[in-house]
Amino acid sequence: MAAASPLTDELKALIDGYETLTHTSKETDFDFLKKGQSCIEIRNPIGGENLYLELENGWTLDFNDWNAHYEPTDEGHTELVRDLRSFLDGKMYVVTVWSGEEWICSFSVNQPRINEEVARKEAREFLHTAGLDEFVKYIRKNGAKLLCSSWTSKGNHEIRIRGSKAVQASRAAKNRNKGGKGGNRPTGGKRS
């Protein structure tokens, strides 16, 4: 049995004042937890996505389609406290990248406001750093949507990236709607 990392006084202080639920491996949705491990659900007071803090061999923080694992070390604990505080204070948001029905990746952005330019740049950098440049090419061709979600707001902010296929299809449709060579000018007759 893997020992569960503790819910430290510092973590307790951060989530104090929030409604929480503790889940164990006895529950169907949490059967991935090993015996003795638990997951604390931190209820979002405005009705948005909840945060989940898994107390495993280390800690895992889950929000929407993103998660991060923190090693059971002082440094791991410090990083967890920093990230949890950033989420709860509205200074961090999550970007989930989808292309069609395919999930590509999720990552966090350490900024208080969702910013389209930053989200697009961070997506490229995240994929490149992870050695996933083929997904950058795939997105350039097929397009994608970036769903940005924050603990302090309900719902997602959606950013669309049009792929070259969509741009080509749009241009072809515009050309078909122009009515032939002369564009949308009237044919025949005199122009006044």
HUKA-V695374 format. One record per backbone hydrogen bond with DSSP energy under -1.0 kcal/mol. CO is the residue of the C=O (numbers start at 1). NH is the residue of the N-H. Records with the same first field share a line. If there is no record, write none. Layout:
BEGIN
CO: NH  NH
END
This chain:
BEGIN
6: 8
8: 12
9: 13
10: 14
11: 15
12: 16
15: 18
19: 43
21: 41
23: 39
24: 27
27: 30
28: 31
30: 33
34: 37
38: 55
39: 23
40: 53
41: 21
42: 51
44: 47
51: 42
52: 62
53: 40
54: 60
55: 38
56: 5  58
58: 56
59: 70
60: 54
61: 68
62: 52
63: 66
66: 63
68: 61
70: 59
71: 73
73: 77
74: 78
75: 79
76: 80
77: 81
78: 82
79: 83
80: 84
81: 85
82: 86
83: 87
84: 88
85: 89
86: 91
87: 90
93: 109
94: 149
95: 107
96: 147
97: 104  105
98: 145
99: 102
102: 99
105: 97
107: 95
109: 93  111
115: 119
116: 120
117: 121
118: 122
119: 123
120: 124
121: 125
122: 126
123: 127
124: 128
125: 129
126: 130
127: 132
128: 131
132: 135
133: 137
134: 138
135: 139
136: 140
137: 141
138: 142
139: 143
140: 164
141: 165
144: 161
145: 98
146: 159
147: 96
148: 157
149: 94
150: 153
157: 148
159: 146
161: 144
163: 167
164: 168
165: 169
166: 170
167: 171
168: 172
169: 173
170: 174
171: 175
172: 176
173: 177
180: 183
182: 185
END
